[in-house]
């Protein structure tokens, strides 16, 4: 999921009771909940390298303890900096001790909390359709629950409310002179986490409902090989379904509330194209191997001399081969719309790879 949800989830985990066990619990768990996404730094080596290494070992069961340990190490440095003596004025002046945390840090508890937060990152990323590789490096297989959109406004609202409401209530208490309560907000944090689990349950049930509607209906002209349902950003009762038959892919919009499936056997069809020499070469390229490993609903098309985004104008005999994943929408050639998760390989005569591009950026 996007970073804000990870940060807020870590903060709510810390507020749910870990902050009563040790100092810095909320800080450590907030940081550890987002730390796995530091693997985006691979993107500096190019867009394909970023796709290859994103959600790798930092998003795995093996990497979670390492992420937790690194986070605790950072918090230990913060602790040392905020509690050591600082001298004001000229040398020899008595030092002024900075105020430490309300309760002492318990490093074992901090490591355990940071590990829980790092594991929450894997779980949250598993719920979206991009997927995650939890068994990396022993297995590079991608797993995706595909029940929530990468940005879920309802989860953001619930998590934000759980953190903001106690602060607002604390201001009201101070206005009327009420005694300040320590560790305020535990019930709010737990309520937000419970809402998250219930929200997943609802979305999972509706996804299975959408899949059942398509599987039991007669919406394709050929036998159905497999089907996938992708979530809507706001509505848990709306799903974008992708179906595969021997000769083509077909999309549909499903409303589970009214058991409505909207699709056209001819207009909503993406035909499987022949594997041309350019396609075969592109699939063996660096981009092709990485993309096909990740893109479980990948469509590869030889667009001929169409110019790849970010590339130089095509030369005679060159082919631009496009890679798209139907989980993230399909944009037909010539529409002018390109998904940021689409890729292009430029193939010259003789199957030579002349360029690889994703999101308009070239992989050197």
C-alpha positions in Angstrom: 0.0 0.0 0.0 1.0 3.6 -0.1 3.4 4.9 2.6 0.8 6.9 4.7 -1.3 3.8 5.5 1.9 1.9 6.6 3.0 4.8 8.9 -0.5 5.2 10.4 -0.8 1.4 11.0 2.5 1.3 12.8 1.5 4.3 15.0 -1.8 2.6 15.9 0.0 -0.7 16.7 2.3 1.3 19.0 -0.6 3.0 20.6 -2.5 -0.2 21.1 -0.5 -1.1 24.2 3.1 -1.4 23.2 3.7 2.2 24.4 2.8 1.1 27.9 5.6 -1.5 27.9 8.5 0.6 26.7 9.6 4.0 25.7 9.8 4.8 22.0 7.3 2.1 21.1 5.2 4.3 18.8 8.3 5.8 17.2 9.9 2.4 16.5 6.8 0.8 15.2 5.8 3.7 13.0 9.3 3.6 11.4 9.4 -0.2 11.1 6.0 -0.3 9.5 7.3 1.7 6.5 11.0 0.8 6.5 10.7 -2.1 4.1 9.9 0.3 1.3 13.5 1.6 1.4 14.0 -0.9 -1.3 12.7 1.8 -3.7 16.2 3.0 -3.7 16.9 0.3 -6.3 15.0 2.6 -8.7 18.1 4.8 -9.0 19.6 1.9 -11.0 16.7 2.2 -13.5 13.0 1.4 -13.6 13.4 -2.3 -14.5 15.9 -2.8 -11.6 13.4 -1.1 -9.3 10.6 -3.5 -10.4 12.9 -6.5 -10.0 14.0 -5.7 -6.5 10.9 -3.9 -5.1 9.2 -6.0 -2.5 12.1 -8.4 -2.3 14.0 -9.4 0.9 12.8 -6.4 2.9 9.2 -7.6 2.4 10.0 -11.2 3.3 9.7 -13.2 6.5 13.5 -13.5 6.5 14.0 -9.8 6.1 11.4 -8.6 8.7 13.8 -9.3 11.8 16.6 -7.5 10.0 14.3 -4.5 9.3 13.2 -4.6 13.0 16.8 -4.7 14.2 17.9 -1.8 12.0 14.9 0.3 13.3 15.8 -0.5 16.9 19.4 0.5 16.2 18.2 3.9 14.8 15.9 4.4 17.9 18.9 3.5 20.2 20.9 6.3 18.5 18.0 8.7 19.0 17.8 7.7 22.7 21.5 8.3 23.2 21.3 11.7 21.5 18.3 12.8 23.5 19.5 11.7 27.0 23.2 12.6 27.0 24.4 15.6 28.8 24.7 18.9 27.0 26.9 21.7 28.2 25.9 25.4 27.9 28.3 28.3 28.1 32.0 28.0 28.6 33.9 24.8 29.4 33.6 23.8 33.0 30.0 24.9 33.3 27.9 22.2 34.9 26.0 20.1 32.4 22.3 20.3 31.9 20.6 16.9 31.8 17.9 16.6 29.2 14.7 15.1 30.3 14.4 11.4 29.3 11.3 9.4 28.4 8.4 8.9 30.9 9.2 5.2 31.1 12.5 3.5 30.4 13.2 1.8 27.1 13.0 -2.0 27.1 15.0 -3.0 24.0 13.6 -6.5 23.8 10.0 -5.2 23.7 11.1 -2.6 21.1 12.5 -5.3 18.9 9.4 -7.4 19.2 7.2 -4.4 18.4 9.3 -3.4 15.4 9.1 -6.9 14.1 5.3 -6.9 14.4 5.2 -3.6 12.5 7.5 -4.9 9.8 5.3 -8.0 9.4 2.2 -5.6 9.2 3.9 -4.1 6.1 4.0 -7.5 4.4 0.4 -8.2 5.3 -0.8 -4.8 4.0 1.1 -5.2 0.8 -0.4 -8.7 0.4 -3.9 -7.2 0.5 -3.4 -5.2 -2.7 -3.2 -6.5 -6.2 0.5 -5.6 -6.8 1.5 -8.5 -4.7 4.4 -9.4 -2.4 7.1 -12.1 -2.1 7.1 -13.2 1.5 9.3 -16.3 1.0 12.1 -14.4 -0.8 14.9 -15.4 -1.3 13.9 -19.1 -1.1 11.0 -18.5 -3.4 10.4 -15.6 -5.7 6.7 -16.4 -6.2 4.3 -13.4 -6.0 1.2 -13.6 -3.7 -1.6 -11.1 -3.9 -5.0 -11.1 -2.1 -6.3 -8.3 -4.3 -9.0 -7.1 -1.9 -8.2 -3.4 -1.5 -6.9 -0.7 -3.8 -3.3 0.6 -3.3 -4.9 3.7 -1.7 -7.9 3.0 0.5 -9.6 6.2 1.8 -11.7 4.4 4.4 -8.6 2.8 6.0 -6.8 6.1 5.9 -9.8 7.8 7.6 -10.1 5.2 10.3 -6.4 5.2 11.2 -6.1 9.0 11.1 -9.2 9.4 13.3 -7.8 6.9 15.8 -4.6 9.0 16.2 -6.2 12.5 16.0 -9.3 12.0 18.2 -7.4 11.3 21.4 -5.4 14.5 20.9 -8.6 16.6 20.4 -10.2 15.1 23.5 -7.0 15.8 25.4 -7.3 19.5 24.5 -10.9 19.5 25.7 -9.9 17.9 29.0 -7.2 20.6 29.6 -9.8 23.3 28.8 -12.0 22.1 31.7 -9.0 21.4 34.0 -9.3 17.6 33.9 -6.4 15.5 35.0 -4.1 14.5 32.1 -4.5 10.8 31.3 -1.3 8.9 30.5 -1.1 6.8 27.3 -4.3 8.2 25.9 -5.7 6.7 22.7 -5.3 2.9 23.3 -9.0 2.1 22.7 -9.1 4.3 19.6 -6.0 2.5 18.2 -7.4 -0.9 18.8 -10.8 0.1 17.3 -9.0 1.2 14.1 -7.1 -2.0 13.8 -10.3 -4.0 14.4 -12.0 -2.0 11.7 -9.2 -2.8 9.3 -9.6 -6.5 9.9 -13.4 -6.3 9.5 -13.0 -4.2 6.3 -10.8 -6.9 4.8 -13.4 -9.4 5.7 -16.1 -7.5 3.9 -13.9 -6.9 0.8 -12.8 -10.5 0.7 -16.5 -11.7 0.8 -17.5 -9.3 -2.0 -14.5 -10.3 -4.1 -15.5 -14.0 -3.8 -19.1 -13.0 -4.7 -17.9 -11.2 -7.8 -15.8 -14.1 -8.9 -18.7 -16.5 -8.3 -21.1 -14.4 -10.4 -18.7 -14.5 -13.4 -17.8 -18.2 -13.0 -21.4 -19.3 -12.9 -22.6 -17.0 -15.7 -22.2 -17.3 -19.5 -20.3 -14.1 -20.4 -17.6 -15.3 -22.8 -17.8 -16.9 -26.3 -15.2 -19.5 -25.3 -14.5 -21.7 -22.3 -13.2 -19.7 -19.3 -9.7 -20.6 -18.3 -9.2 -18.3 -15.3 -10.7 -15.1 -13.8 -9.5 -12.3 -11.5 -11.3 -9.5 -9.7 -9.6 -6.2 -9.0 -10.8 -3.7 -6.3 -12.4 -0.3 -6.7 -10.8 2.5 -4.7 -14.0 3.4 -2.7 -16.8 0.9 -3.3 -16.4 -2.6 -1.9 -19.3 -3.8 -4.0 -17.7 -2.8 -7.3 -15.1 -4.9 -9.0 -13.2 -4.9 -12.3 -13.1 -8.5 -13.5 -10.6 -9.9 -16.0 -11.4 -13.3 -17.7 -9.1 -15.4 -19.9 -10.2 -17.8 -22.7 -8.0 -19.7 -25.1 -8.0 -16.9 -27.6 -8.6 -13.6 -25.8 -9.0 -11.7 -22.5 -12.3 -10.1 -21.6 -13.1 -7.4 -19.0 -16.2 -6.8 -17.0 -17.6 -4.5 -14.3 -19.4 -6.3 -11.5 -21.8 -4.8 -8.9 -22.1 -7.4 -6.2 -24.9 -5.5 -4.4 -27.3 -6.1 -7.2 -25.6 -9.2 -8.8 -25.0 -7.2 -12.0 -22.3 -8.1 -14.5 -21.7 -5.6 -17.3 -19.6 -6.8 -20.2 -19.7 -7.0 -24.0 -18.5 -10.2 -25.7 -17.0 -8.2 -28.5 -16.3 -4.6 -27.2 -14.6 -5.6 -24.0 -12.2 -8.1 -25.6 -8.4 -8.1 -25.9 -7.3 -10.7 -28.4 -4.1 -12.6 -27.8 -1.7 -11.6 -30.5 0.8 -13.9 -32.3 4.3 -14.3 -30.9 6.4 -12.5 -33.5 10.2 -12.6 -33.6 10.2 -9.2 -32.0 7.9 -10.4 -29.2 10.1 -13.5 -28.6 13.2 -11.3 -28.4 11.5 -8.8 -26.1 10.3 -11.5 -23.7 13.9 -12.7 -23.3 15.2 -9.2 -22.5 16.0 -8.0 -19.0 12.7 -6.1 -18.9 10.7 -9.0 -20.4 12.0 -11.6 -17.9 11.4 -9.3 -14.9 7.9 -8.1 -16.1 6.6 -11.6 -17.0 7.8 -12.9 -13.6 5.7 -10.2 -11.8 2.9 -9.6 -14.3 0.5 -12.5 -13.7 -2.0 -11.0 -16.3 0.6 -9.7 -18.7 -0.3 -8.9 -22.3 2.7 -8.6 -24.7 2.0 -6.9 -28.1 4.2 -6.1 -31.1 3.1 -2.5 -31.9 5.4 -2.3 -35.0 7.0 1.1 -35.5 4.9 2.8 -32.8 7.2 5.1 -30.7 7.9 3.8 -27.2 7.4 6.5 -24.5 10.7 8.1 -23.7 12.5 6.5 -26.7 13.9 8.1 -29.8 11.8 8.0 -33.0 11.7 4.5 -34.4 14.1 3.5 -37.2 13.0 1.5 -40.3 12.6 -2.2 -39.3 12.5 -1.5 -35.6 9.7 -2.9 -33.5 8.2 -1.5 -30.2 6.9 -4.3 -28.0 4.6 -3.3 -25.2 4.1 -5.1 -21.9 1.0 -4.4 -19.9 -0.7 -6.1 -16.9 -4.5 -6.3 -17.1 -4.7 -6.1 -13.3 -4.0 -2.4 -13.7 -6.2 -1.5 -16.6 -5.7 -1.9 -20.3 -5.0 1.0 -22.6 -5.3 0.0 -26.3 -2.6 1.2 -28.7 -3.3 4.6 -30.1 -5.4 5.8 -27.2 -2.6 8.1 -25.9 -2.9 6.6 -22.4 -0.1 4.6 -20.8 0.0 3.0 -17.5 3.0 3.8 -15.3 3.4 0.0 -14.9 3.6 -0.7 -18.6 6.9 -1.4 -20.2 8.4 -1.2 -23.7 11.2 -3.0 -25.4 12.6 -1.6 -28.7 13.8 -4.5 -30.9 16.0 -3.8 -34.0 16.4 -6.1 -37.0 18.2 -9.3 -36.0 16.4 -9.3 -32.6 18.9 -6.9 -31.1 17.5 -5.0 -28.0 17.9 -1.3 -28.6 16.2 0.0 -25.5 13.9 -0.8 -22.5 11.5 1.7 -20.9 9.0 1.9 -18.1 7.0 5.0 -17.2 8.9 6.9 -19.9 12.2 6.2 -18.2 15.0 4.2 -19.9 16.7 1.3 -18.2 20.4 1.7 -19.0 
